[in-house]
Amino acid sequence: MHDFLLAKEIVRELEKIIPEKGLNKPKKVRIEIGSIALSHNGMPEHSEDINLENLAFGLESIAKNTILEGVKFEIKKVAGENWKITNIEVE
């Protein structure tokens, strides 16, 4: 579930960045994901790390019917606790 929520947040950010930068149709987006542990019901002892396969599925699902449909998402696990978009390739 958290993977899907993060995917939604990333897609929203991309939908903001792409027109701001005047980019054309994106074809590849690179994302770095740190060890993002999200707690369940506000209880830190019930936390889980983001699953990259689930995140990729969520990104592809949420991107449908948007400017991001068909984009290849490259997700890399890195040190740290945050995520960031590192590159957007356009056609």
Contact map, one row per residue, 1 for C-alpha under 8 A:
1111100000000000000000000000000000000000000000000000000000000000000000000000000000000000000
1111110000000000000000000000000000000100000000000100000000000000000000000000000000000000000
1111111000000000000000000000000000000000000000000111011001000000000000000000000000000000000
1111111100000000000000000000000000000000000000000000011001100000000000000000000000000000000
1111111110000000000000000000000000000000000000000000000000000000000000000000000000000000000
0111111111000000000000000000000000000000000000000000001000000000000000000000000000000000000
0011111111100000000000000000000000000000000000000000001101100100000000000000000000000000000
0001111111110000000000000000000000000000000000000000000001100100000000000000000000000000000
0000111111111000000000000000000000000000000000000000000000000000000000000000000000000000000
0000011111111100000000000000000000000000000000000000000000100000000000000000000000000000000
0000001111111110000000000000000000000000000000000000000000100110000100000000000000000000000
0000000111111111000000000000000000000000000000000000000000000000000000000000000000000000000
0000000011111111100000000000000000000000000000000000000000000000000000000000000000000000000
0000000001111111110000000000000000000000000000000000000000000000000000000000000000000000000
0000000000111111111000000000000000000000000000000000000000000000001100000000000000000000000
0000000000011111111100000000000000000000000000000000000000000000000000000000000000000000000
0000000000001111111110000000000000000000000000000000000000000000000000000000000000000000000
0000000000000111111111110000000000000000000000000000000000000000000000000000000000000000000
0000000000000011111111100000000000000000000000000000000000000000000000000000000000000000000
0000000000000001111111100000000000000000000000000000000000000000000000000000000000000000000
0000000000000000111111100000000000000000000000000000000000000000000000000000000000000000000
0000000000000000011111110000000000000000000000000000000000000000000000000000000000000000000
0000000000000000011111111100000000000000000000000000000000000000000000000000000000000000010
0000000000000000010001111100000000000000000000000000000000000000000000000000000000000000011
0000000000000000000000111110000000000000000000000000000000000000001100000000000000000000011
0000000000000000000000111111100000000000000000000000000000000000001100100000000000000001111
0000000000000000000000001111100000000000000000000000000000000000000101110000000000000001111
0000000000000000000000000111110000000000000000000000000000000000000000111100000000000011110
0000000000000000000000000111111000000000000000000000000000000000000000111100000000001111100
0000000000000000000000000001111100000000000000000000000000000000000000001111000000001111000
0000000000000000000000000000111110000000000000000000000000000000000000001111000000111110000
0000000000000000000000000000011111000000000000000000000000000000000000000011110000111100000
0000000000000000000000000000001111110000000000000000000000000000000000000011110011110000000
0000000000000000000000000000000111110000000000000000000000000000000000000000111111100000000
0000000000000000000000000000000011111000000000001100000000000000000000000000111111000000000
0000000000000000000000000000000011111100000000001100000000000000000000000000000011100000000
0000000000000000000000000000000000111110000000111100000000000000000000000000000010000000000
0100000000000000000000000000000000011111000100111000000000000000000000000000000000000000000
0000000000000000000000000000000000001111111111110000000000000000000000000000000000000000000
0000000000000000000000000000000000000111111101100000000000000000000000000000000000000000000
0000000000000000000000000000000000000011111000000000000000000000000000000000000000000000000
0000000000000000000000000000000000000011111100000000000000000000000000000000000000000000000
0000000000000000000000000000000000000011111111100000000000000000000000000000000000000000000
0000000000000000000000000000000000000111011111100000000000000000000000000000000000000000000
0000000000000000000000000000000000000010001111100000000000000000000000000000000000000000000
0000000000000000000000000000000000000011001111110000000000000000000000000000000000000000000
0000000000000000000000000000000000001111001111111000000000000000000000000000000000000000000
0000000000000000000000000000000000001110000001111100000000000000000000000000000000000000000
0000000000000000000000000000000000111100000000111110000000000000000000000000000000000000000
0110000000000000000000000000000000111000000000011111011000000000000000000000000000000000000
0010000000000000000000000000000000000000000000001111111000000000000000000000000000000000000
0010000000000000000000000000000000000000000000000111111100000000000000000010000000000000000
0000000000000000000000000000000000000000000000000011111110000000000000000000000000000000000
0011000000000000000000000000000000000000000000000111111111000000000000000000000000000000000
0011011000000000000000000000000000000000000000000111111111100000000000000000000000000000000
0000001000000000000000000000000000000000000000000001111111110000000000001010000000000000000
0000000000000000000000000000000000000000000000000000111111111000000000000000000000000000000
0011001100000000000000000000000000000000000000000000011111111100000000000000000000000000000
0001001101100000000000000000000000000000000000000000001111111110000000001000000000000000000
0000000000000000000000000000000000000000000000000000000111111111000011100000000000000000000
0000000000000000000000000000000000000000000000000000000011111111000000000000000000000000000
0000001100100000000000000000000000000000000000000000000001111111000000000000000000000000000
0000000000100000000000000000000000000000000000000000000000111111111111000000000000000000000
0000000000000000000000000000000000000000000000000000000000011111110111000000000000000000000
0000000000000000000000000000000000000000000000000000000000000011111110000000000000000000000
0000000000000000000000000000000000000000000000000000000000000011111110000000000000000000000
0000000000000010000000001100000000000000000000000000000000000010111110000000000000000000000
0000000000100010000000001110000000000000000000000000000000000011111111100000000000000000000
0000000000000000000000000000000000000000000000000000000000010011111111100000000000000000000
0000000000000000000000000010000000000000000000000000000000010011000111110000000000000000000
0000000000000000000000000111100000000000000000000000000000010000000111111000000000000000000
0000000000000000000000000011100000000000000000000000000000000000000001111100000000000000000
0000000000000000000000000001111000000000000000000000000100100000000000111110000000000000000
0000000000000000000000000001111000000000000000000000000000000000000000011111000000000000000
0000000000000000000000000000011110000000000000000001000100000000000000001111100000000000000
0000000000000000000000000000011110000000000000000000000000000000000000000111110000000000000
0000000000000000000000000000000111100000000000000000000000000000000000000011111000000000000
0000000000000000000000000000000111100000000000000000000000000000000000000001111100000000000
0000000000000000000000000000000001100000000000000000000000000000000000000000111110000000000
0000000000000000000000000000000001100000000000000000000000000000000000000000011111000000000
0000000000000000000000000000000011111000000000000000000000000000000000000000001111100000000
0000000000000000000000000000000011110000000000000000000000000000000000000000000111110000000
0000000000000000000000000000001111010000000000000000000000000000000000000000000011111000000
0000000000000000000000000000001110000000000000000000000000000000000000000000000001111100000
0000000000000000000000000000111100000000000000000000000000000000000000000000000000111111000
0000000000000000000000000000111100000000000000000000000000000000000000000000000000011111000
0000000000000000000000000001111000000000000000000000000000000000000000000000000000001111100
0000000000000000000000000111110000000000000000000000000000000000000000000000000000001111110
0000000000000000000000000111100000000000000000000000000000000000000000000000000000000011111
0000000000000000000000111111000000000000000000000000000000000000000000000000000000000001111
0000000000000000000000011110000000000000000000000000000000000000000000000000000000000000111
